[in-house]
Amino acid sequence: MTRYIFKRVMSAIPLLFGLLTFTFFIIRLAPGDPVSLYVQGDVDPQLAENLRVQLGLNDPLPVQYVKWLKSMVTGEMGVSFSRHADVTDILADTIPNTLLLTVFALFFNFLIGIAIGITTALKRGTLADHTVNVISLFVYSMPEFWLGLMLILGVSLQLDLLPASGMHSPMARFLSTPAYIWDLVKHMILPVFVLGVASAAATGRYMRGSLLEVINQDYVRTARAKGLSEVLVIGKHALRNALIPIITLLGLSLPFLLGGAVIVETVFAWPGMGKLTVDAIFARDYPLIIACTLVSGVMVILGNLLADVLYAIVDPRIRYD
Amino acid sequence: MTERSPEQIEGGWMHRHIPGVHFIAHGHRVFGWLLLGYFLMFPVLILLNLTAFIQGFQSMGLSAFLVTVDYHHHTLFLRGDVMEHWLASVFALGMPVFLWWLNRRRLERMSQGTYEHELSQWALAWREFKRNRVAATGLVVIILLYTMAFLCPYFAPFHPNAFSDGTVTKFRPPLSSVPILYQQPTETASERLASLRMQSDYPSLVRDLVLINQDLTDEGFMNTRAVEAYRVEGSNVLATVGDSLVAFPIADLVGSTPEEFEGSRFHLFGTDSYGRDILSRIIYGSRVSLSLGFIAVLLSVSLGTLIGLLAGYFGRFTDSVLMRFVDVLLAFPALFLILIIISAFETVAVPRVLLIVLVLGLTSWMGISRLVRGEVLSVKEREFVLAARTLGLGHTRILSRHILPNILTPIIVNATLRIGGIILVEAALSYLNIGVQQPTPSWGNIIFEGKDFLSHAWWISTLPGFAIVLVVVCFNLVGDGLRDAFDPMLNNERA
């Protein structure tokens, strides 16, 4: 097992390398003067030339590439020109905000999804099963941003129950700690719901299939035959095995922690990575765009890695050498 | 089904020439009526829009002629909005002809007695699919939506970009009608034409073409004034426009009685912040969403299949290189790769729609290629591939004739399920305002436009969303239905 994990970690390194390379070439392949990637607006030719020398843009491409790799690996992501701050600092500010949103969304997704999956699997063929299936189909066929807007329209604008956007109320700084947290929670409910609900529908569908498959297995029949209560049969015998594929799904959802909230953050004006990326794109702030892409790319690789390792731990039937 | 004698199948003129009649007569009622209804829809639509239909062909013919003899002025005839009308006319004529031909061919095959016996995999799957009511309904809705997308000008009550008198017409809620006054034309078509000063060997043809094109692309709001209310006072009509009272001399209006100069415009889904009709914009927006989704999936499926085939078939080095490349691309979170490419290539002078199609297609093939590779790995070990290789067939032939046909069904199912996803991504891009740009309507950008007016004009953002949900749900249903139809084993298990 240790060897398998080691091998798996090793194989992630070329991926990281590939991610960096690919990003470099997309940016270099892009038309236009690379100087415009670092300075905005019209630049006088002499200054542009100086910059070119200074940034090493006159070097041959391989040299530039190696330099770029070095700066990325050492964490020097450059300076954002739309926010006039170090990219690393900006990321350090925004990543926690995104995580706050996505961690809760992930919980929501799996709790609700597994609950839905179990209910529909056990009540297969009933009206409840069909109703939930139809609702799931509609929910995951829905654009996130539209669902978000509809909730803002209904819950915030019409009923005035929850705030429509942002992370804090304007006066939040002056609130006592519990009131401050309550304010934050109120701002979180809608985005977390929108982020979680579509994936919960998918998880539920997955869980339903997985449990149905397990329920027909011999060992479940054996458990029933020896007179165990239905709760024990499902909870102890069937569920454990049915959850194995869900673990993989969980691992595959990890990258979503940083990359999945682009749309929802934009809709709810949540100051996280996703909104940062979109803003950076509109500002043509390349150092920031690259940094966001890389950070979330690294997250995907780590997520997949974790999923594989988890899978190996959870399912002893699979032996890796 | 028992065999039929040829006379029975001949069944007279109606059976042969009107698609659907034969099926109704032979027990396939639902399918028959649907086919018949769809077939008859075209003549009805053509009759209702006869002028536009004929003008579409006239414009196409004249342009074709003028382009061959006089290429210099091609920018004048080859305009996107006019070509949309050519497409509509060709589709309105072509589709029923195609249906008629298909129907005849099938009846001919039936009468030769070959049809019922050779039930191919496809025919079996089709039979299975038709039994699945939900999926079949999805397919019917999709066909109708695509038809609507091709024939936008016939379905939309107004031109999608037409607006006038914004203060009066903007933010009209659904089901509202706006009173309008018809004015005397201030400028005749020939006057407008005079300013076009064409230098051509065929001035009269050019003139005809320009006039026809003008008719086709006329936004329809010329010489009308939208008002909130009006009353006749002496020789003037006093109308409320916004906060002010405007007087129109009756002499400037068409006719002299209210019956003659008064009209109204009905907006089923209301109007947006400029006063453009939402229903028309949604209908025209279906063009972008439906065609983009389809073409992008076509592109990504072709590319994914090609790469998966190569990786799976040749294995070893090819496989490692291609699959590592796939891994790297998959390491980018869903939207980020698309966002970074669009932002890098934004400045390239290609139409935005094309850029979006390319980016969507080129960033979504990885899943398919993994799927195809897996299938190829299992198929290539089978005896028939070995046999083909023993016969000394080339790689290309083995891949295209022996392996590809055997892995086609999972590809088709996957592609269908993907279209919905791509439509959602396209809408999301439009919502982020980096997708298809105004004034071209797309479902995503109508929602984007309406989001700032959510509190007092909810309908702008709400209604296009239902269109998206409808299409994506239908594609998902059809995809699920296809999967079940192609896989009878799975079907038994589910029941």
Contacts between the chains, C-beta under 8 A, distances in Angstrom:
chain1	res1	chain2	res2	distance
A	14	B	324	6.8
A	15	B	324	7.8
A	15	B	327	5.6
A	15	B	328	6.1
A	15	B	331	5.6
A	18	B	324	6.7
A	18	B	325	7.6
A	18	B	327	7.2
A	18	B	328	3.5
A	18	B	331	7.3
A	19	B	328	5.9
A	19	B	331	5.1
A	19	B	332	7.3
A	21	B	328	7.9
A	22	B	328	5.6
A	22	B	329	7.4
A	22	B	332	7.9
A	23	B	340	7.2
A	26	B	340	6.0
A	26	B	341	6.2
A	26	B	344	5.5
A	27	B	344	6.1
A	29	B	344	7.3
A	30	B	344	3.6
A	30	B	345	6.0
A	30	B	347	7.9
A	31	B	345	7.1
A	31	B	347	5.9
A	31	B	348	5.6
A	32	B	347	5.8
A	137	B	473	6.1
A	137	B	476	6.3
A	137	B	477	7.5
A	138	B	469	6.4
A	138	B	473	6.2
A	140	B	476	7.9
A	141	B	420	6.2
A	141	B	424	7.9
A	141	B	469	5.6
A	141	B	472	3.8
A	141	B	473	4.4
A	141	B	476	5.7
A	142	B	465	7.6
A	142	B	468	7.7
A	142	B	469	5.3
A	142	B	472	7.6
A	143	B	424	5.3
A	143	B	427	5.0
A	143	B	428	6.3
A	143	B	431	7.4
A	143	B	444	7.6
A	143	B	447	7.8
A	143	B	465	6.7
A	143	B	468	5.5
A	143	B	469	7.8
A	144	B	428	7.3
A	145	B	427	7.7
A	145	B	428	6.2
A	145	B	431	4.7
A	145	B	447	7.1
A	146	B	427	7.7
A	146	B	447	6.0
A	146	B	461	7.4
A	146	B	465	3.8
A	146	B	468	6.8
A	146	B	469	7.8
A	149	B	447	6.9
A	149	B	451	5.8
A	149	B	454	6.4
A	149	B	461	5.3
A	149	B	462	8.0
A	149	B	465	7.6
A	150	B	462	6.7
A	150	B	465	6.9
A	152	B	454	6.5
A	153	B	454	5.3
A	153	B	455	8.0
A	153	B	458	5.5
A	153	B	461	7.6
A	153	B	462	7.2
A	157	B	454	6.3
A	157	B	455	5.0
A	255	B	333	5.6
A	256	B	333	7.6
A	258	B	333	7.1
A	259	B	333	2.6
A	259	B	334	6.7
A	259	B	335	7.2
A	259	B	336	5.9
A	260	B	333	7.0
A	260	B	334	7.5
A	262	B	335	4.9
A	262	B	336	7.6
A	262	B	339	7.5
A	262	B	432	7.9
A	263	B	335	7.4
A	263	B	428	5.3
A	263	B	431	7.1
A	263	B	432	7.4
A	266	B	431	7.8
A	266	B	432	6.4
A	277	B	336	6.9
A	277	B	339	6.4
A	278	B	339	7.3
A	278	B	432	5.8
A	281	B	339	5.7
A	281	B	340	8.0
A	281	B	342	7.7
A	281	B	343	4.5
A	281	B	434	6.9
A	284	B	343	6.9
A	289	B	339	7.6
A	289	B	340	5.9
A	289	B	343	6.2
A	290	B	340	7.7
A	292	B	336	7.1
A	293	B	332	6.7
A	293	B	336	4.9
A	293	B	337	7.7
A	293	B	339	8.0
A	293	B	340	5.3
A	296	B	332	7.8
A	296	B	333	4.5
A	296	B	336	5.7
A	297	B	331	5.0
A	297	B	332	5.4
A	297	B	333	6.9
A	297	B	336	7.2
A	299	B	333	7.3
A	300	B	330	7.4
A	300	B	331	4.8
A	300	B	332	7.1
A	300	B	333	5.7
A	301	B	331	5.2
A	304	B	331	8.0
